[in-house]
Amino acid sequence: MILDFEPGDKVYNPSAKEWGIGQVQSVIKDKVTVNFENVGKKVINSNNIELKKINDKN
């Protein structure tokens, strides 16, 4: 699986929307570190949790 995330991308977890919007801090193999507005920093295993990218382009 190739992840389409880069540091700085804005994302959310559709299965835990209460976490709020997060900003990708780093991507190492299948682990994505995200700093979420409501729950702080989480290390996400992309094999178990699917993050959705927020498109900031208008």
N, CA, C, O and CB atoms as a CASP TS submission, in Angstrom:
PFRMAT TS
TARGET T0000
AUTHOR 0000-0000-0000
METHOD Language model
MODEL 1
PARENT N/A
ATOM      1  N   MET     1       0.846  -1.192   0.000  1.00  0.00           N
ATOM      2  CA  MET     1       0.000   0.000   0.000  1.00  0.00           C
ATOM      3  C   MET     1       0.885   1.246   0.000  1.00  0.00           C
ATOM      4  O   MET     1       1.801   1.367   0.813  1.00  0.00           O
ATOM      5  CB  MET     1      -0.959   0.003   1.229  1.00  0.00           C
ATOM      6  N   ILE     2       0.611   2.140  -0.889  1.00  0.00           N
ATOM      7  CA  ILE     2       1.330   3.412  -0.938  1.00  0.00           C
ATOM      8  C   ILE     2       0.433   4.476  -0.329  1.00  0.00           C
ATOM      9  O   ILE     2      -0.699   4.677  -0.770  1.00  0.00           O
ATOM     10  CB  ILE     2       1.743   3.789  -2.405  1.00  0.00           C
ATOM     11  N   LEU     3       0.946   5.150   0.682  1.00  0.00           N
ATOM     12  CA  LEU     3       0.155   6.177   1.352  1.00  0.00           C
ATOM     13  C   LEU     3       0.328   7.506   0.639  1.00  0.00           C
ATOM     14  O   LEU     3       1.432   7.879   0.244  1.00  0.00           O
ATOM     15  CB  LEU     3       0.557   6.304   2.834  1.00  0.00           C
ATOM     16  N   ASP     4      -0.771   8.205   0.482  1.00  0.00           N
ATOM     17  CA  ASP     4      -0.761   9.485  -0.207  1.00  0.00           C
ATOM     18  C   ASP     4      -0.828  10.632   0.803  1.00  0.00           C
ATOM     19  O   ASP     4      -1.605  11.573   0.641  1.00  0.00           O
ATOM     20  CB  ASP     4      -1.932   9.572  -1.202  1.00  0.00           C
ATOM     21  N   PHE     5      -0.007  10.536   1.841  1.00  0.00           N
ATOM     22  CA  PHE     5       0.037  11.580   2.864  1.00  0.00           C
ATOM     23  C   PHE     5       1.437  12.150   2.954  1.00  0.00           C
ATOM     24  O   PHE     5       2.429  11.438   2.804  1.00  0.00           O
ATOM     25  CB  PHE     5      -0.409  11.032   4.233  1.00  0.00           C
ATOM     26  N   GLU     6       1.497  13.453   3.203  1.00  0.00           N
ATOM     27  CA  GLU     6       2.767  14.131   3.416  1.00  0.00           C
ATOM     28  C   GLU     6       2.634  14.976   4.674  1.00  0.00           C
ATOM     29  O   GLU     6       1.531  15.394   5.023  1.00  0.00           O
ATOM     30  CB  GLU     6       3.167  15.007   2.180  1.00  0.00           C
ATOM     31  N   PRO     7       3.751  15.233   5.363  1.00  0.00           N
ATOM     32  CA  PRO     7       3.677  16.125   6.521  1.00  0.00           C
ATOM     33  C   PRO     7       3.019  17.449   6.146  1.00  0.00           C
ATOM     34  O   PRO     7       3.337  18.055   5.123  1.00  0.00           O
ATOM     35  CB  PRO     7       5.079  16.377   7.097  1.00  0.00           C
ATOM     36  N   GLY     8       2.095  17.881   6.999  1.00  0.00           N
ATOM     37  CA  GLY     8       1.365  19.115   6.757  1.00  0.00           C
ATOM     38  C   GLY     8      -0.039  18.891   6.224  1.00  0.00           C
ATOM     39  O   GLY     8      -0.885  19.780   6.315  1.00  0.00           O
ATOM     40  N   ASP     9      -0.299  17.700   5.662  1.00  0.00           N
ATOM     41  CA  ASP     9      -1.641  17.405   5.159  1.00  0.00           C
ATOM     42  C   ASP     9      -2.641  17.421   6.305  1.00  0.00           C
ATOM     43  O   ASP     9      -2.327  17.016   7.424  1.00  0.00           O
ATOM     44  CB  ASP     9      -1.670  16.038   4.438  1.00  0.00           C
ATOM     45  N   LYS    10      -3.848  17.893   6.015  1.00  0.00           N
ATOM     46  CA  LYS    10      -4.947  17.881   6.982  1.00  0.00           C
ATOM     47  C   LYS    10      -5.789  16.626   6.720  1.00  0.00           C
ATOM     48  O   LYS    10      -6.143  16.329   5.579  1.00  0.00           O
ATOM     49  CB  LYS    10      -5.825  19.196   6.875  1.00  0.00           C
ATOM     50  N   VAL    11      -6.102  15.898   7.797  1.00  0.00           N
ATOM     51  CA  VAL    11      -6.830  14.637   7.681  1.00  0.00           C
ATOM     52  C   VAL    11      -7.863  14.518   8.803  1.00  0.00           C
ATOM     53  O   VAL    11      -7.859  15.298   9.756  1.00  0.00           O
ATOM     54  CB  VAL    11      -5.854  13.439   7.715  1.00  0.00           C
ATOM     55  N   TYR    12      -8.742  13.530   8.669  1.00  0.00           N
ATOM     56  CA  TYR    12      -9.632  13.161   9.760  1.00  0.00           C
ATOM     57  C   TYR    12      -9.831  11.656   9.735  1.00  0.00           C
ATOM     58  O   TYR    12      -9.583  10.997   8.725  1.00  0.00           O
ATOM     59  CB  TYR    12     -10.992  13.905   9.654  1.00  0.00           C
ATOM     60  N   ASN    13     -10.282  11.122  10.861  1.00  0.00           N
ATOM     61  CA  ASN    13     -10.553   9.702  10.990  1.00  0.00           C
ATOM     62  C   ASN    13     -12.064   9.520  10.914  1.00  0.00           C
ATOM     63  O   ASN    13     -12.768   9.879  11.858  1.00  0.00           O
ATOM     64  CB  ASN    13      -9.967   9.120  12.325  1.00  0.00           C
ATOM     65  N   PRO    14     -12.586   8.968   9.807  1.00  0.00           N
ATOM     66  CA  PRO    14     -14.036   8.849   9.653  1.00  0.00           C
ATOM     67  C   PRO    14     -14.695   8.008  10.743  1.00  0.00           C
ATOM     68  O   PRO    14     -15.874   8.203  11.039  1.00  0.00           O
ATOM     69  CB  PRO    14     -14.354   8.257   8.311  1.00  0.00           C
ATOM     70  N   SER    15     -13.959   7.079  11.343  1.00  0.00           N
ATOM     71  CA  SER    15     -14.543   6.241  12.391  1.00  0.00           C
ATOM     72  C   SER    15     -14.431   6.880  13.774  1.00  0.00           C
ATOM     73  O   SER    15     -14.961   6.339  14.744  1.00  0.00           O
ATOM     74  CB  SER    15     -13.870   4.880  12.402  1.00  0.00           C
ATOM     75  N   ALA    16     -13.741   8.038  13.881  1.00  0.00           N
ATOM     76  CA  ALA    16     -13.627   8.758  15.155  1.00  0.00           C
ATOM     77  C   ALA    16     -13.618  10.260  14.871  1.00  0.00           C
ATOM     78  O   ALA    16     -12.635  10.950  15.142  1.00  0.00           O
ATOM     79  CB  ALA    16     -12.334   8.329  15.936  1.00  0.00           C
ATOM     80  N   LYS    17     -14.731  10.753  14.320  1.00  0.00           N
ATOM     81  CA  LYS    17     -14.802  12.163  13.935  1.00  0.00           C
ATOM     82  C   LYS    17     -14.645  13.104  15.123  1.00  0.00           C
ATOM     83  O   LYS    17     -14.271  14.264  14.953  1.00  0.00           O
ATOM     84  CB  LYS    17     -16.114  12.440  13.241  1.00  0.00           C
ATOM     85  N   GLU    18     -14.934  12.603  16.337  1.00  0.00           N
ATOM     86  CA  GLU    18     -14.775  13.436  17.530  1.00  0.00           C
ATOM     87  C   GLU    18     -13.313  13.810  17.789  1.00  0.00           C
ATOM     88  O   GLU    18     -13.045  14.719  18.575  1.00  0.00           O
ATOM     89  CB  GLU    18     -15.342  12.714  18.742  1.00  0.00           C
ATOM     90  N   TRP    19     -12.360  13.123  17.141  1.00  0.00           N
ATOM     91  CA  TRP    19     -10.951  13.494  17.268  1.00  0.00           C
ATOM     92  C   TRP    19     -10.693  14.857  16.638  1.00  0.00           C
ATOM     93  O   TRP    19      -9.732  15.536  17.001  1.00  0.00           O
ATOM     94  CB  TRP    19     -10.054  12.431  16.618  1.00  0.00           C
ATOM     95  N   GLY    20     -11.544  15.264  15.696  1.00  0.00           N
ATOM     96  CA  GLY    20     -11.370  16.535  15.009  1.00  0.00           C
ATOM     97  C   GLY    20     -10.420  16.410  13.837  1.00  0.00           C
ATOM     98  O   GLY    20     -10.065  15.311  13.411  1.00  0.00           O
ATOM     99  N   ILE    21     -10.022  17.548  13.332  1.00  0.00           N
ATOM    100  CA  ILE    21      -9.099  17.606  12.199  1.00  0.00           C
ATOM    101  C   ILE    21      -7.686  17.421  12.717  1.00  0.00           C
ATOM    102  O   ILE    21      -7.318  17.952  13.765  1.00  0.00           O
ATOM    103  CB  ILE    21      -9.234  18.951  11.423  1.00  0.00           C
ATOM    104  N   GLY    22      -6.907  16.670  11.976  1.00  0.00           N
ATOM    105  CA  GLY    22      -5.521  16.428  12.355  1.00  0.00           C
ATOM    106  C   GLY    22      -4.566  16.881  11.274  1.00  0.00           C
ATOM    107  O   GLY    22      -4.931  17.006  10.105  1.00  0.00           O
ATOM    108  N   GLN    23      -3.336  17.125  11.689  1.00  0.00           N
ATOM    109  CA  GLN    23      -2.287  17.483  10.734  1.00  0.00           C
ATOM    110  C   GLN    23      -1.225  16.396  10.773  1.00  0.00           C
ATOM    111  O   GLN    23      -0.713  16.048  11.837  1.00  0.00           O
ATOM    112  CB  GLN    23      -1.668  18.889  11.055  1.00  0.00           C
ATOM    113  N   VAL    24      -0.901  15.863   9.595  1.00  0.00           N
ATOM    114  CA  VAL    24       0.109  14.810   9.492  1.00  0.00           C
ATOM    115  C   VAL    24       1.464  15.380   9.903  1.00  0.00           C
ATOM    116  O   VAL    24       1.894  16.418   9.401  1.00  0.00           O
ATOM    117  CB  VAL    24       0.169  14.227   8.044  1.00  0.00           C
ATOM    118  N   GLN    25       2.127  14.684  10.824  1.00  0.00           N
ATOM    119  CA  GLN    25       3.451  15.076  11.285  1.00  0.00           C
ATOM    120  C   GLN    25       4.548  14.294  10.552  1.00  0.00           C
ATOM    121  O   GLN    25       5.568  14.858  10.154  1.00  0.00           O
ATOM    122  CB  GLN    25       3.566  14.860  12.798  1.00  0.00           C
ATOM    123  N   SER    26       4.319  12.983  10.381  1.00  0.00           N
ATOM    124  CA  SER    26       5.307  12.158   9.688  1.00  0.00           C
ATOM    125  C   SER    26       4.643  10.901   9.143  1.00  0.00           C
ATOM    126  O   SER    26       3.584  10.484   9.614  1.00  0.00           O
ATOM    127  CB  SER    26       6.474  11.787  10.633  1.00  0.00           C
ATOM    128  N   VAL    27       5.284  10.307   8.144  1.00  0.00           N
ATOM    129  CA  VAL    27       4.833   9.052   7.554  1.00  0.00           C
ATOM    130  C   VAL    27       6.052   8.146   7.458  1.00  0.00           C
ATOM    131  O   VAL    27       7.018   8.460   6.762  1.00  0.00           O
ATOM    132  CB  VAL    27       4.160   9.273   6.140  1.00  0.00           C
ATOM    133  N   ILE    28       6.000   7.020   8.164  1.00  0.00           N
ATOM    134  CA  ILE    28       7.095   6.046   8.121  1.00  0.00           C
ATOM    135  C   ILE    28       6.474   4.682   7.861  1.00  0.00           C
ATOM    136  O   ILE    28       5.783   4.126   8.715  1.00  0.00           O
ATOM    137  CB  ILE    28       7.939   6.048   9.460  1.00  0.00           C
ATOM    138  N   LYS    29       6.729   4.156   6.680  1.00  0.00           N
ATOM    139  CA  LYS    29       6.131   2.902   6.208  1.00  0.00           C
ATOM    140  C   LYS    29       4.622   3.007   6.320  1.00  0.00           C
ATOM    141  O   LYS    29       4.023   3.862   5.668  1.00  0.00           O
ATOM    142  CB  LYS    29       6.659   1.679   7.018  1.00  0.00           C
ATOM    143  N   ASP    30       3.980   2.159   7.132  1.00  0.00           N
ATOM    144  CA  ASP    30       2.515   2.188   7.236  1.00  0.00           C
ATOM    145  C   ASP    30       2.032   2.920   8.483  1.00  0.00           C
ATOM    146  O   ASP    30       0.859   2.825   8.845  1.00  0.00           O
ATOM    147  CB  ASP    30       1.968   0.772   7.237  1.00  0.00           C
ATOM    148  N   LYS    31       2.930   3.651   9.142  1.00  0.00           N
ATOM    149  CA  LYS    31       2.582   4.414  10.343  1.00  0.00           C
ATOM    150  C   LYS    31       2.526   5.904  10.017  1.00  0.00           C
ATOM    151  O   LYS    31       3.475   6.478   9.482  1.00  0.00           O
ATOM    152  CB  LYS    31       3.603   4.147  11.478  1.00  0.00           C
ATOM    153  N   VAL    32       1.394   6.514  10.353  1.00  0.00           N
ATOM    154  CA  VAL    32       1.197   7.944  10.112  1.00  0.00           C
ATOM    155  C   VAL    32       1.010   8.610  11.469  1.00  0.00           C
ATOM    156  O   VAL    32       0.080   8.275  12.202  1.00  0.00           O
ATOM    157  CB  VAL    32      -0.039   8.215   9.163  1.00  0.00           C
ATOM    158  N   THR    33       1.883   9.545  11.807  1.00  0.00           N
ATOM    159  CA  THR    33       1.742  10.302  13.051  1.00  0.00           C
ATOM    160  C   THR    33       0.956  11.568  12.745  1.00  0.00           C
ATOM    161  O   THR    33       1.326  12.361  11.880  1.00  0.00           O
ATOM    162  CB  THR    33       3.139  10.642  13.680  1.00  0.00           C
ATOM    163  N   VAL    34      -0.157  11.738  13.492  1.00  0.00           N
ATOM    164  CA  VAL    34      -1.073  12.847  13.248  1.00  0.00           C
ATOM    165  C   VAL    34      -1.342  13.563  14.567  1.00  0.00           C
ATOM    166  O   VAL    34      -1.569  12.925  15.595  1.00  0.00           O
ATOM    167  CB  VAL    34      -2.402  12.349  12.605  1.00  0.00           C
ATOM    168  N   ASN    35      -1.315  14.886  14.529  1.00  0.00           N
ATOM    169  CA  ASN    35      -1.669  15.693  15.697  1.00  0.00           C
ATOM    170  C   ASN    35      -3.107  16.172  15.504  1.00  0.00           C
ATOM    171  O   ASN    35      -3.377  17.059  14.694  1.00  0.00           O
ATOM    172  CB  ASN    35      -0.675  16.912  15.886  1.00  0.00           C
ATOM    173  N   PHE    36      -4.036  15.561  16.272  1.00  0.00           N
ATOM    174  CA  PHE    36      -5.457  15.890  16.167  1.00  0.00           C
ATOM    175  C   PHE    36      -5.812  17.006  17.136  1.00  0.00           C
ATOM    176  O   PHE    36      -5.235  17.104  18.219  1.00  0.00           O
ATOM    177  CB  PHE    36      -6.326  14.649  16.441  1.00  0.00           C
ATOM    178  N   GLU    37      -6.779  17.863  16.738  1.00  0.00           N
ATOM    179  CA  GLU    37      -7.144  19.029  17.540  1.00  0.00           C
ATOM    180  C   GLU    37      -7.791  18.667  18.872  1.00  0.00           C
ATOM    181  O   GLU    37      -7.653  19.424  19.833  1.00  0.00           O
ATOM    182  CB  GLU    37      -8.075  19.906  16.759  1.00  0.00           C
ATOM    183  N   ASN    38      -8.493  17.535  18.964  1.00  0.00           N
ATOM    184  CA  ASN    38      -9.209  17.207  20.194  1.00  0.00           C
ATOM    185  C   ASN    38      -8.553  16.133  21.051  1.00  0.00           C
ATOM    186  O   ASN    38      -8.862  16.022  22.238  1.00  0.00           O
ATOM    187  CB  ASN    38     -10.577  16.773  19.856  1.00  0.00           C
ATOM    188  N   VAL    39      -7.657  15.343  20.476  1.00  0.00           N
ATOM    189  CA  VAL    39      -7.065  14.232  21.237  1.00  0.00           C
ATOM    190  C   VAL    39      -5.540  14.221  21.196  1.00  0.00           C
ATOM    191  O   VAL    39      -4.913  13.321  21.755  1.00  0.00           O
ATOM    192  CB  VAL    39      -7.584  12.917  20.708  1.00  0.00           C
ATOM    193  N   GLY    40      -4.943  15.201  20.546  1.00  0.00           N
ATOM    194  CA  GLY    40      -3.484  15.276  20.507  1.00  0.00           C
ATOM    195  C   GLY    40      -2.870  14.326  19.494  1.00  0.00           C
ATOM    196  O   GLY    40      -3.500  13.965  18.500  1.00  0.00           O
ATOM    197  N   LYS    41      -1.643  13.929  19.757  1.00  0.00           N
ATOM    198  CA  LYS    41      -0.861  13.149  18.801  1.00  0.00           C
ATOM    199  C   LYS    41      -1.234  11.673  18.860  1.00  0.00           C
ATOM    200  O   LYS    41      -1.310  11.077  19.934  1.00  0.00           O
ATOM    201  CB  LYS    41       0.634  13.321  19.069  1.00  0.00           C
ATOM    202  N   LYS    42      -1.464  11.102  17.693  1.00  0.00           N
ATOM    203  CA  LYS    42      -1.776   9.683  17.554  1.00  0.00           C
ATOM    204  C   LYS    42      -0.894   9.097  16.466  1.00  0.00           C
ATOM    205  O   LYS    42      -0.647   9.734  15.442  1.00  0.00           O
ATOM    206  CB  LYS    42      -3.282   9.463  17.227  1.00  0.00           C
ATOM    207  N   VAL    43      -0.422   7.880  16.697  1.00  0.00           N
ATOM    208  CA  VAL    43       0.289   7.138  15.660  1.00  0.00           C
ATOM    209  C   VAL    43      -0.715   6.148  15.080  1.00  0.00           C
ATOM    210  O   VAL    43      -1.194   5.250  15.773  1.00  0.00           O
ATOM    211  CB  VAL    43       1.583   6.405  16.228  1.00  0.00           C
ATOM    212  N   ILE    44      -1.020   6.326  13.815  1.00  0.00           N
ATOM    213  CA  ILE    44      -2.056   5.551  13.140  1.00  0.00           C
ATOM    214  C   ILE    44      -1.412   4.468  12.284  1.00  0.00           C
ATOM    215  O   ILE    44      -0.533   4.750  11.470  1.00  0.00           O
ATOM    216  CB  ILE    44      -2.955   6.466  12.275  1.00  0.00           C
ATOM    217  N   ASN    45      -1.854   3.225  12.475  1.00  0.00           N
ATOM    218  CA  ASN    45      -1.436   2.147  11.584  1.00  0.00           C
ATOM    219  C   ASN    45      -2.406   2.146  10.416  1.00  0.00           C
ATOM    220  O   ASN    45      -3.583   1.827  10.584  1.00  0.00           O
ATOM    221  CB  ASN    45      -1.408   0.748  12.320  1.00  0.00           C
ATOM    222  N   SER    46      -1.926   2.497   9.245  1.00  0.00           N
ATOM    223  CA  SER    46      -2.805   2.658   8.087  1.00  0.00           C
ATOM    224  C   SER    46      -3.402   1.331   7.613  1.00  0.00           C
ATOM    225  O   SER    46      -4.316   1.324   6.789  1.00  0.00           O
ATOM    226  CB  SER    46      -2.041   3.307   6.950  1.00  0.00           C
ATOM    227  N   ASN    47      -2.893   0.212   8.127  1.00  0.00           N
ATOM    228  CA  ASN    47      -3.497  -1.078   7.798  1.00  0.00           C
ATOM    229  C   ASN    47      -4.786  -1.294   8.590  1.00  0.00           C
ATOM    230  O   ASN    47      -5.632  -2.095   8.193  1.00  0.00           O
ATOM    231  CB  ASN    47      -2.507  -2.220   8.075  1.00  0.00           C
ATOM    232  N   ASN    48      -4.939  -0.577   9.715  1.00  0.00           N
ATOM    233  CA  ASN    48      -6.097  -0.763  10.592  1.00  0.00           C
ATOM    234  C   ASN    48      -7.083   0.394  10.539  1.00  0.00           C
ATOM    235  O   ASN    48      -8.283   0.187  10.720  1.00  0.00           O
ATOM    236  CB  ASN    48      -5.635  -0.955  12.006  1.00  0.00           C
ATOM    237  N   ILE    49      -6.604   1.601  10.294  1.00  0.00           N
ATOM    238  CA  ILE    49      -7.448   2.799  10.295  1.00  0.00           C
ATOM    239  C   ILE    49      -7.234   3.551   8.996  1.00  0.00           C
ATOM    240  O   ILE    49      -6.101   3.829   8.605  1.00  0.00           O
ATOM    241  CB  ILE    49      -7.136   3.711  11.517  1.00  0.00           C
ATOM    242  N   GLU    50      -8.330   3.878   8.334  1.00  0.00           N
ATOM    243  CA  GLU    50      -8.233   4.626   7.081  1.00  0.00           C
ATOM    244  C   GLU    50      -8.481   6.105   7.357  1.00  0.00           C
ATOM    245  O   GLU    50      -9.572   6.496   7.772  1.00  0.00           O
ATOM    246  CB  GLU    50      -9.244   4.085   6.029  1.00  0.00           C
ATOM    247  N   LEU    51      -7.471   6.907   7.124  1.00  0.00           N
ATOM    248  CA  LEU    51      -7.604   8.361   7.261  1.00  0.00           C
ATOM    249  C   LEU    51      -8.095   8.953   5.953  1.00  0.00           C
ATOM    250  O   LEU    51      -7.790   8.442   4.875  1.00  0.00           O
ATOM    251  CB  LEU    51      -6.258   9.008   7.677  1.00  0.00           C
ATOM    252  N   LYS    52      -8.848  10.024   6.053  1.00  0.00           N
ATOM    253  CA  LYS    52      -9.314  10.734   4.871  1.00  0.00           C
ATOM    254  C   LYS    52      -8.633  12.105   4.829  1.00  0.00           C
ATOM    255  O   LYS    52      -8.582  12.826   5.826  1.00  0.00           O
ATOM    256  CB  LYS    52     -10.876  10.876   4.875  1.00  0.00           C
ATOM    257  N   LYS    53      -8.119  12.438   3.660  1.00  0.00           N
ATOM    258  CA  LYS    53      -7.460  13.733   3.482  1.00  0.00           C
ATOM    259  C   LYS    53      -8.502  14.819   3.253  1.00  0.00           C
ATOM    260  O   LYS    53      -9.480  14.612   2.535  1.00  0.00           O
ATOM    261  CB  LYS    53      -6.460  13.685   2.302  1.00  0.00           C
ATOM    262  N   ILE    54      -8.285  15.970   3.864  1.00  0.00           N
ATOM    263  CA  ILE    54      -9.144  17.135   3.653  1.00  0.00           C
ATOM    264  C   ILE    54      -8.494  17.972   2.573  1.00  0.00           C
ATOM    265  O   ILE    54      -7.333  18.365   2.684  1.00  0.00           O
ATOM    266  CB  ILE    54      -9.353  17.964   4.976  1.00  0.00           C
ATOM    267  N   ASN    55      -9.253  18.239   1.533  1.00  0.00           N
ATOM    268  CA  ASN    55      -8.720  19.009   0.414  1.00  0.00           C
ATOM    269  C   ASN    55      -8.892  20.500   0.694  1.00  0.00           C
ATOM    270  O   ASN    55     -10.013  21.009   0.715  1.00  0.00           O
ATOM    271  CB  ASN    55      -9.423  18.614  -0.914  1.00  0.00           C
ATOM    272  N   ASP    56      -7.774  21.195   0.910  1.00  0.00           N
ATOM    273  CA  ASP    56      -7.802  22.624   1.224  1.00  0.00           C
ATOM    274  C   ASP    56      -7.923  23.497  -0.016  1.00  0.00           C
ATOM    275  O   ASP    56      -8.134  24.705   0.091  1.00  0.00           O
ATOM    276  CB  ASP    56      -6.561  23.006   1.986  1.00  0.00           C
ATOM    277  N   LYS    57      -7.790  22.889  -1.196  1.00  0.00           N
ATOM    278  CA  LYS    57      -7.807  23.696  -2.422  1.00  0.00           C
ATOM    279  C   LYS    57      -9.232  24.120  -2.732  1.00  0.00           C
ATOM    280  O   LYS    57     -10.151  23.301  -2.714  1.00  0.00           O
ATOM    281  CB  LYS    57      -7.204  22.909  -3.617  1.00  0.00           C
ATOM    282  N   ASN    58      -9.412  25.404  -3.015  1.00  0.00           N
ATOM    283  CA  ASN    58     -10.757  25.924  -3.325  1.00  0.00           C
ATOM    284  C   ASN    58     -10.935  26.080  -4.814  1.00  0.00           C
ATOM    285  O   ASN    58     -11.998  26.504  -5.268  1.00  0.00           O
ATOM    286  CB  ASN    58     -11.001  27.271  -2.627  1.00  0.00           C
TER
END
